[in-house]
Amino acid sequence: MLETEIKENFARNVRELRIDRKLNQIQLGEKLSYSSKAVSKWENGDVMPDITTLKLIADFFDITVDTLISSKNAVRKSHKRRNRILITAVSSLLCYFVAAIVFLILTLVYVDKAWVSFIVAIPASGVVCVVFSSLWFERKYITLSTIFLTLGACLVTWIFMNFYLWWIVSLSGAIFIVLAIIFFPIIIPNNRK
């Protein structure tokens, strides 16, 4: 790709992303700690910022630097990421909605400890987060989702298990979390965006 093409793509993408976020040049400049004059030069294709600034701009718009300088669909890719985050959050919350329905039904038929349905919803939402993180997001989110799932599973196990065995569950969960933090960066590629 030629330098002029990169400049044109960057200028168009910054302008379109700024407009999509309903920002003017002054507001974007303030958010990035640059002047509105600098933003204007970027959008006109007069100046190409250094790599550090490109990364700052890409992070602000939640896209990659590659998308910022080469793609003709930067706004669409930005929307795609936001939609994925929304789908993951709604799917995770759906577990708690189901737990509320189960709680209501169990309460109506006078079952003791109906509140446990909410506790079971924690690892269920953790599973949802792990699945969607594995499909769509970077490894740091996969690691965080796995930690959330592990803690939820430990909590459910503590509730249903004899109290004197809580230390085995705690130790197993802690070991798994440490292993996830250590090995996930090695075995999971970080090329999703």
Order of alpha helices (4+ residues) and beta strands (2+ residues): alpha-alpha-alpha-alpha-alpha-alpha-alpha-alpha-alpha
